[in-house]
Amino acid sequence: MPNKPWQALATLQFYYQAKTVYQVHSPLAYKLISLVEDVDKHYYFFDDFAEIRQQVSMDSTRITRMDFGTGPLTNASTTIRRFAGRAALPKSRGEAYFRLMTWKKPAFILELGTALGYSAAYLGAAHRRSAVHTLEGDPFLANYARDVFAKLGLENIAIHPGPIEKVLPSLLPQLPPIDVVHMDANHTYLATMEYFRQIKPHLSADAMIIMDDIRWSRGMLQAWKEIIREESKSLAVEFDQWGLLSLNAPVKESIHIRSIPTQWKPWTVLRSI
């Protein structure tokens, strides 16, 4: 279980260290942050996905979760709508992923942790020529996500069910260079670092890594910090609960930025004039 007091402290520290887009000087960082924050830019897919969210919110199907995502395997009974309310990708973050992919136009995307299929749907719908491969340990969720993709007409997403620790090593040699990785699986330091070390040799030169729940625990934040420290000439941007790492960025040396929406620090607009 997450440590709530630690999470609150980590979020407060993030707030004090974070900058708004008006304080960012790197052109690439400015572009990425602008894409994430451009909430006024609307796409038809967002309306389609809103219908999916509505259907899921009313789904009282009872399931027994095979939860690999928080460390050791645990089983717990819940309903789809309760699980979605607790663990589904937030709307704002999913739409941010979509806008990033419309700009990045990746040929190949790898995701660890499908859950209900929300994040894979946003990633795959933005550029339909992208091939998305997503891994999920819970067989029920894998089937549920497959239905979500079918309802949305997303034929470019392949699901690989089974424990990621077993599926990933055999899958990676079969894949082309990976342009985007979305990491949202086992939320422990050791598992996250092991996933990254296995994936790293298979990344394309300018790959983008999206890491969810970086402030879920001390271990997740530590893993995120170590991953970005390992990469030279990279650009890392933190958006409170998730991080974005762009490899081989057009920078003289690695840059690490904590980004916060302008409305949370409105005085930075005046300082930029």
C-alpha positions in Angstrom: 0.0 0.0 0.0 1.2 3.5 -0.7 2.5 5.7 2.1 0.0 8.6 2.1 2.0 11.0 4.3 5.1 10.4 2.1 3.0 11.0 -1.1 1.7 14.3 0.3 5.3 15.4 1.2 6.6 14.4 -2.2 3.9 16.3 -3.9 4.6 19.4 -1.8 8.3 19.2 -2.7 7.4 18.9 -6.3 5.2 22.0 -6.2 8.0 24.1 -4.7 10.5 22.9 -7.3 8.2 23.0 -10.3 8.3 25.6 -13.1 5.6 26.7 -15.5 6.0 26.7 -19.2 6.8 30.5 -19.0 10.0 29.6 -17.1 11.2 27.0 -19.6 14.0 27.9 -22.0 14.6 24.6 -23.9 12.6 24.6 -27.2 11.9 20.9 -27.0 10.8 21.1 -23.4 8.5 24.0 -24.2 6.9 22.0 -27.0 6.3 18.9 -24.9 4.9 20.9 -22.0 2.7 22.9 -24.4 1.3 19.7 -25.9 0.6 18.3 -22.5 -1.2 21.4 -21.3 -3.1 22.2 -24.5 -6.4 21.2 -23.1 -8.4 23.4 -25.6 -7.3 21.3 -28.5 -10.1 18.7 -29.0 -10.2 15.5 -31.1 -13.1 13.4 -32.1 -11.5 10.4 -30.4 -12.0 12.1 -27.1 -15.8 12.0 -27.6 -15.6 8.3 -28.6 -13.6 7.5 -25.5 -15.9 9.4 -23.2 -18.6 6.9 -24.2 -16.3 4.1 -23.1 -15.6 5.7 -19.8 -19.3 6.1 -19.3 -19.9 2.4 -20.0 -17.1 1.3 -17.7 -18.4 3.6 -14.9 -21.7 1.7 -14.9 -20.2 -1.8 -15.2 -20.9 -3.7 -12.0 -19.3 -7.0 -13.2 -17.5 -8.5 -10.2 -13.9 -9.7 -10.8 -11.1 -11.2 -8.8 -8.1 -9.1 -9.5 -4.7 -10.8 -10.1 -2.8 -7.7 -9.1 0.9 -7.8 -10.2 1.1 -4.0 -10.3 2.0 -3.2 -6.7 4.6 -5.9 -6.1 3.8 -9.5 -5.0 0.8 -11.1 -6.6 -2.4 -10.3 -4.7 -6.0 -11.4 -5.4 -8.9 -9.1 -4.4 -12.6 -9.1 -5.4 -14.0 -5.9 -6.8 -16.1 -4.6 -9.6 -15.1 -3.1 -12.9 -16.4 0.3 -12.0 -14.7 0.4 -8.7 -11.4 -0.7 -10.2 -11.8 2.0 -12.9 -12.5 4.6 -10.3 -9.4 3.7 -8.4 -6.9 2.7 -11.1 -8.0 3.9 -14.5 -5.9 6.5 -16.4 -7.2 10.0 -15.7 -8.9 11.7 -18.7 -6.4 14.7 -18.7 -3.4 12.4 -18.8 -4.8 10.2 -21.5 -5.5 13.2 -23.7 -2.0 14.5 -23.0 -0.6 11.1 -24.2 -2.8 11.4 -27.3 -1.4 14.9 -28.2 2.1 13.8 -27.6 1.7 10.9 -30.0 0.1 13.1 -32.7 3.4 15.0 -32.6 5.8 12.1 -32.1 4.1 9.8 -34.7 6.0 6.7 -33.4 6.2 3.6 -35.6 6.3 1.3 -32.6 5.0 1.6 -29.0 5.5 -0.8 -26.1 3.4 -0.7 -23.0 3.8 -2.5 -19.7 0.5 -2.7 -17.8 -2.6 -2.7 -20.0 -5.2 -2.6 -17.2 -8.6 -1.6 -18.8 -6.8 -0.5 -22.0 -7.2 3.2 -21.5 -3.6 4.3 -22.0 -3.0 1.9 -24.9 -6.1 3.3 -26.6 -5.0 6.9 -26.3 -1.5 6.0 -27.5 -2.7 3.9 -30.4 -5.5 6.1 -31.6 -3.4 9.2 -32.1 -1.4 7.8 -35.0 -3.2 4.7 -36.4 0.0 3.6 -38.3 1.7 3.0 -34.9 2.0 -0.6 -33.9 1.2 -0.9 -30.2 2.1 -4.0 -28.1 0.8 -4.0 -24.6 1.5 -6.5 -21.8 -1.0 -7.4 -19.0 -0.6 -10.0 -16.2 -4.3 -10.3 -15.4 -6.1 -12.4 -18.1 -9.5 -10.9 -17.3 -8.2 -7.3 -17.8 -6.4 -8.4 -21.0 -9.7 -9.6 -22.4 -11.6 -6.6 -21.2 -9.1 -4.3 -22.8 -9.3 -6.2 -26.1 -13.1 -5.5 -26.1 -12.4 -1.8 -25.5 -10.1 -1.7 -28.5 -12.6 -3.4 -30.7 -15.4 -0.9 -29.7 -13.0 1.9 -30.6 -12.0 0.3 -33.9 -8.3 0.1 -32.9 -6.8 -2.7 -34.9 -3.2 -1.6 -34.4 -3.0 -2.8 -30.8 -1.8 -6.3 -29.8 -2.2 -7.6 -26.2 0.2 -10.1 -24.7 -1.3 -11.6 -21.5 0.7 -13.2 -18.8 3.2 -12.2 -16.1 5.4 -9.4 -17.6 8.5 -10.9 -16.0 8.0 -14.0 -18.2 6.5 -12.4 -21.4 8.8 -9.4 -21.8 12.2 -11.3 -22.2 10.8 -13.5 -24.9 8.9 -10.7 -26.7 11.6 -8.1 -26.9 13.9 -9.9 -29.5 10.9 -10.2 -31.8 10.2 -6.4 -31.8 11.5 -3.6 -34.1 13.2 -0.6 -32.4 10.9 0.8 -29.8 10.0 4.5 -30.3 7.8 5.0 -27.2 7.6 3.0 -24.0 4.8 3.4 -21.5 5.7 1.9 -18.1 2.7 1.3 -15.7 3.2 -2.2 -14.4 4.8 -3.6 -11.2 5.2 -0.5 -8.9 8.3 -1.5 -7.2 11.9 -0.1 -7.5 13.5 -3.5 -8.4 10.8 -4.5 -11.0 10.8 -1.0 -12.7 14.6 -0.9 -13.0 14.7 -4.5 -14.3 12.0 -3.7 -17.0 14.1 -0.6 -18.1 17.3 -2.5 -18.3 15.7 -5.2 -20.5 14.0 -2.6 -22.7 16.9 -0.2 -23.1 18.9 -2.1 -25.7 15.8 -2.3 -27.9 15.0 1.5 -27.9 15.3 3.6 -31.0 17.8 6.5 -31.0 15.3 9.2 -30.0 12.9 7.1 -28.0 10.4 8.5 -25.6 9.7 6.9 -22.2 6.5 7.6 -20.3 6.6 6.4 -16.7 3.4 6.5 -14.6 3.0 6.9 -10.9 6.4 8.2 -10.2 5.3 9.4 -6.8 3.3 6.3 -5.9 6.1 5.3 -3.6 9.7 6.1 -2.6 10.9 3.2 -4.8 9.1 4.5 -7.9 10.5 8.0 -7.5 14.0 6.5 -6.9 13.6 4.4 -10.0 12.6 7.4 -12.1 15.5 9.5 -10.8 18.0 6.7 -11.6 16.7 6.1 -15.1 17.0 9.8 -16.0 20.5 10.0 -14.5 21.7 7.1 -16.6 20.8 8.8 -19.9 23.2 11.5 -21.3 21.8 14.3 -23.6 18.3 13.5 -22.5 15.3 15.7 -21.6 13.2 14.7 -18.6 10.0 16.4 -17.7 8.0 15.6 -14.6 4.2 16.3 -14.4 3.7 15.5 -10.7 2.4 11.9 -11.0 4.1 10.9 -14.3 7.4 11.5 -16.1 8.4 11.9 -19.7 12.0 11.2 -20.8 13.2 12.0 -24.4 16.4 10.3 -25.4 19.1 12.0 -27.5 17.4 15.3 -27.2 18.8 18.4 -29.0 20.5 19.7 -25.8 24.1 20.3 -24.8 23.7 18.3 -21.6 20.8 16.5 -19.9 17.9 18.6 -18.6 15.5 17.7 -15.8 12.4 19.9 -15.5 9.5 19.7 -13.1 6.5 21.2 -14.8 3.3 22.5 -13.3 0.3 24.2 -14.9 0.5 28.0 -15.0 -2.7 28.4 -12.9 -0.9 26.8 -9.9 1.8 29.5 -10.1 0.2 32.4 -12.0 2.8 35.0 -10.9 5.3 33.4 -13.3 3.5 34.9 -16.2 4.3 38.4 -14.9 7.9 37.5 -14.3 8.3 36.3 -17.9 7.2 39.7 -19.4 
